[in-house]
């Protein structure tokens, strides 16, 4: 039972970090929207955000997989 409690705490901590990263990405999107930049820079910003989101989604899936196996 103690192992399960430890695992629950680890999962909660990992999940909190994932949520914080998604919130940071949302904040970054807002900051980018306030810039008046050329179209090419705007596209680069969108690609950066998409890549960050893709990476965090993969981390989220990893965490789900990790704790569903244990």
C-alpha positions as CSV (number, residue, x, y, z in Angstrom):
1,X,0.0,0.0,0.0
2,X,2.9,2.4,0.8
3,X,4.3,1.9,-2.7
4,X,0.9,2.9,-4.2
5,X,0.9,6.1,-2.1
6,X,4.4,7.0,-3.3
7,X,3.3,6.3,-6.9
8,X,0.3,8.5,-6.5
9,X,2.4,11.4,-5.2
10,X,4.9,11.0,-8.0
11,X,2.1,10.9,-10.6
12,X,0.5,14.0,-9.1
13,X,3.8,15.8,-9.1
14,X,4.5,14.9,-12.8
15,X,1.0,15.8,-13.8
16,X,1.3,19.2,-12.1
17,X,4.5,19.9,-14.1
18,X,2.7,19.0,-17.3
19,X,-0.1,21.4,-16.5
20,X,2.4,24.1,-15.7
21,X,4.2,23.6,-19.0
22,X,0.9,23.9,-20.9
23,X,0.1,27.1,-19.0
24,X,3.5,28.4,-19.8
25,X,2.9,27.7,-23.5
26,X,-0.4,29.6,-23.3
27,X,1.4,32.5,-21.7
28,X,4.0,32.4,-24.4
29,X,1.2,32.5,-27.1
30,X,-0.2,35.6,-25.5
31,X,3.2,37.3,-25.5
32,X,3.8,36.4,-29.1
33,X,0.4,37.9,-30.0
34,X,1.5,41.3,-28.6
35,X,4.4,41.4,-31.0
36,X,4.0,43.3,-34.3
37,X,6.4,41.2,-36.5
38,X,6.7,40.3,-40.1
39,X,4.6,37.4,-41.4
40,X,7.6,35.0,-41.6
41,X,8.4,35.7,-37.9
42,X,4.7,35.1,-37.0
43,X,4.9,31.7,-38.8
44,X,8.1,30.8,-37.0
45,X,6.4,31.6,-33.7
46,X,3.5,29.4,-34.5
47,X,5.8,26.6,-35.5
48,X,7.7,27.0,-32.3
49,X,4.4,26.8,-30.3
50,X,3.2,23.7,-32.2
51,X,6.5,21.9,-31.6
52,X,6.4,22.8,-27.9
53,X,2.8,21.5,-27.7
54,X,3.7,18.4,-29.6
55,X,6.6,17.7,-27.2
56,X,4.5,18.3,-24.1
57,X,1.7,16.0,-25.5
58,X,4.3,13.3,-25.9
59,X,5.5,13.8,-22.3
60,X,1.9,13.6,-21.1
61,X,1.4,10.3,-23.0
62,X,4.7,9.0,-21.5
63,X,3.5,9.8,-18.0
64,X,0.1,8.2,-18.6
65,X,1.9,5.1,-19.9
66,X,4.4,5.0,-17.1
67,X,1.9,5.0,-14.3
68,X,-0.6,2.8,-16.0
69,X,2.0,0.0,-16.2
70,X,3.0,0.2,-12.6
